[in-house]
Amino acid sequence: MGENIKKISFVIPCYRSEASLEKVVAEIENKMTEMSQYSYEVILVNDCSPDGTWSVISRLCEEKPYVKGINFARNFGQHAGLMAGLRGSCGDYVICLDDDGQTPADEVDKLIGKLEEGFDAVYASYEHKQHSSFRNLGSKVNELMLRFMLNKPKTLYISSYFGVRRFVVEDMIKYENSYPYVIGLVLRATRNITNVAVEHREREEGNSGYTLKKLLGLWFNGFTAFSIKPLRIATFIGGACFCGGVVYGLYTIVKRLLNPDVPVGFSALMTAVVIFGGMITLMLGLIGEYIGRIYISMNNSPQYVIRESRNMEK
């Protein structure tokens, strides 16, 4: 009978979660005690956090045999942490959640229930998000990008708290190129996806690790799956020149309306040069992003580098 017990793998990327991580693991343990029909494991991936997160993970691995730990050699980002955890998992269902306690581990039964119904993936949805205004703005932009670039269904809500079946994980971990984009990999594997409503809690400890720089990097990963800084600079310069040309063009029109005697030939010419020059630079930057992806792939740049691990099978 024991052979029929399904296993759940919890994958948690960790960054600056020294104060909250132990509570999250304890909540998982308490909930899984109620769900005794399943076995489980917890995989904690430390994304080279500057605080004592790895020390907490190491101690949890010593105290709890079901906890596994992975320590990155440097900071590779949340999605790289998810990929490392997915590769180290062996559960029939894999649940990914945050390390700050905002995603309620005690409601994992709702996600598992949807997977048991036959869905391949399930994402938690929130009626009231407790993120900052900056983080919510980033989520909205990411939502628009997913719908435009990856044809995400309009009714599907994407969050960092989600669960997938084993076959989806096996397809996702085949992706070995740099800068993985987990949401895109899920959408690539299946469209049999649903949402389930859960509570979103307020952050009790620390601040979000997402900065403007990280959000911009995440969006670019969604577009190209790689990050080439010099080419991005060219893209930003092109966009800025284009916007500057539009503003200057409007200024020229207004100036002409207010003072008809002002000569506009030179101004009109400069406006056209700036606008079209900016557009050309913008397009070259975008093309360069894709060339950069090919270049990095040819050089086998790793998704992540593991410094050490705990309780992981060889």
N, C-alpha and C positions, 0 to 999 in steps of 0.2 A: 504493500500500500504506500510505503514511503517513497517508492520510485515515482509515483504519480504526483508528488507534491511539486507545485510550480515554485520557481525561485524569482524573487524580485531583487534587482540591483539598483541601488540608489547611487547616483553619480552627482557629486557636489564639487564644482570648482571653488577654490578658496583663495581669498585675497583680503588681508587685513581683517580676519574674522577670529582673532585670538579670543575675544570676549564672548562671541555668540556661538561658536562652532559646537561646543560641548552641549549646549542646550538643544541645538538642532538634532544632534545624534541621539540624545536622550529622548526627544520627542518621537523620533523614528522608532526607537526601541520600544517605547510604551505603546505606540500604535500597532506595531507588528506583533506584540504580545497578544493583542486582541484578535489580530488576523492570523491565528495559529495555523490556518490551512496552507500558509505560504512559508517558505524559508526565505532568507534574505541576506544581503551583504551591503555594506556601505563603503563606497570608494571616494576618498577625499583627495583632491588634487591641489597641491599647494603651488600657486602660480608665482613662485619666488617672492612671497610676501615679505615686506621688510620688518614685520613685527614677529611675535612668537608663535605664529600660526603653525609652523612645522613642528615645533615642540609639543603643541597641543595634539596634533595629529599623531605624532610618535607615541605619546602617552596613551592615547585612545587605542592605538593598534596593540599596545602591550596589554592593556586591560581587557579589550574586547576582541576576540578572535575573528569576529565577523567584519571588523573594520579593516580596510586596506588603505595604505597611504602611498601617494606618488609625489615626489618633490622635483619641480622643474629647476634646471640650472640657471635660467633667467626668466624674466616675465615674457610670456608668449600670448597672453590674452585668454579671455573666458572661453572662446570657442575651441582653442587648442586644448584647454583643460578638459572640456567636454569630450573631445576626441580621444584623449588619453584615457579618460575614465571609461568610455565606451569600449575601447580596445581591451581594457582590463576586466570588463564585466563578463558574467556568464549566465545572467538571469534570463528567464523566459520573457520577462517584462523588464524594461529599464526605465526608471524614473529619474529625471534630471530636475534639480531644484537649486535654489540659492543658499548661500552660507550664512545669511544675515537673519534668518528666521521670519522674513516677510512672507515667504511662500509656506503655507501651513502644511507641514508634514503629516499632521494628524487628520488631514482630509485626503490622504493618498488613496483611500478606499474608493473615492469617487472616480479617480482616474482609472484605477484598476477595474472598476465596474464597467466603464466604457470599453476598455480593452477586452474584457470578458464577453461583452456583447458582440464583438466581432470587428471593431474598428482597429485599424493598424496603428494609429497614433491619436493621441488626445492632448489638447492644450487647455490649461486652466485659464478661465476668463474671470475678470474682476468687475464687480459692479462699481466699486469705489476703490481706485488705486491710491495708495499712500505714498507714492513717489513724489519727489520734488517737481516743480513746474518745469524745470530744465529737463529732467529725465522723461517726463510725460511728453514734452515737445519732441524729444528724440524718438520716442516710441511712435508718435504720429508720423514723423518723417519716414521712419523705417517701415511703417505700415503702407504708406503710399508707394515706397520703392518696391516692396514685395509684390504689391498688386500690379505694378507697371512692368517690372523686370521678370518676375517669376510666375506671373499669372495666378497669384494666390486668390482663392475665392473671396469675394467681398465680405461674406458673412463669417469667415473664419478669423478668429482672434488669435494672434500669436503672442506667447509669453515665454518667460524663462523657466516656467514650471510645466513640464510636459512628460508624457510617457509614450513609449513605442514598443512594438513587438520585436522579438529577436531577429526575424528576417530583415526588418528595416535597419536594425543595428548592423547586421552583417553587410548590408549594401553600403551603409554610410562609411564604415571603416575601410572600405576599398579605396576611398579617396585619400591619396597620400601626398597630394601637392600642398604647397605652402598656403597659409592663410585660409583655413577652412571656414565655411559659412554653414553652420549646422542647420539652420532653417531651410536653406536651399537644398541641402542633402536630404532632408525629410521629404520635401515637396518633390524632389527628383525620384524618390523611391515609391511614393504612394500618394494618392489623392483621397484615400478612404480615411479622412481625418475629421474629428469632431471637437467640440468644446464642452467643458463642464464648468459650472460656476463654483468658485471657492472664495473664501475670504482673503483679502490682502491686508496684512497687518502693517502697523507703523514700525519703522526701524527703531529698535531699542538701543543699539550700540553703534557708534561711529557714523560715517557718512558713506554715500555711494562711491564706489570706485570708478564710476563712469564720469570722465571729464569730456569737455568738448573735443579734445584731440582723439580720445578713444571712440567717441560716437562717430566722428568723421571717418576714422579708420574702419569702423564696422560697416558704415554705409558703402565705402569704397570696396570693401570685401564682397558686399552684396552685388556690386556691379561687376567686379573683375576677379574676385577671390584672391588678389594679391595686393601688395602695397609697394609702390615705387615712388619714393619721395621727390626726386628731381622732376619726374614727369608730372606729379601732382602739382608741383609749383608752377609748371608750364600751364597746366589746366586752370589753376586759380588766376594766374596772370591774364590768360585769355579771357576768362569770365569778367575780371575786373575791368579790362580794357573795353570790352563790349558794353558793360554797364556805364562806364565813363563816357563812351561815345554816345549812348542814348541820352544820358543826362545833358551832355554838351549840345546835342542836337535840339533838345527841348529848349535849352537856354538860348540857342541861336534863333529859334522860331519866336520865342517870347520877345527877345531883344528886337527882332525885326518888326514885330507887331507894335511895340511901344515906340520905336524910332525908325520909321520907314527909310530914312536917309542913310542908315548904317549899311555899308557894303557887306554882302553876305557870301560872295563867291568863295573867298578863302576859307571862311568858317564852314561852309557846306562841304567843301573838299576835305577838310580835316576831319569833319564828322564821319564822312564815308570811309576815310582811311582807317580811323580808329575802330569803327564798328566792324568792318570787314576784316581788318587785321586781328581784332580780338576774336572774331568767330573762327578764323583760320587757326590761330594759336590754340583755341579751345579744342577744336577737332583734332589737331596734331597731338595735344595732350592726351585725349581719350584714346587715340590710336596707340600712343606710346604706352598707355597702361596695359593694353593687351600684348604689345610686344614685350613689355617687362614681365608679364606672366609667363610667356614662353621662355624667356631668358632664365628666370628663376627655376622653372620646371626642369630645364636642361641641366642646371647646376645642382639639382637634387637638394634644394634648401629644405631642411626638416620642418615639420609642423611644430615640433617641440623637442627638447632634449631633457631626458630624465637624469637627474643627479643621483638619486637614490629612491628606494621604495621600501615599504613595509608590508608584510603578509601577502605579497603578490606571488603567484605561482610563476615559476621560471618559464 
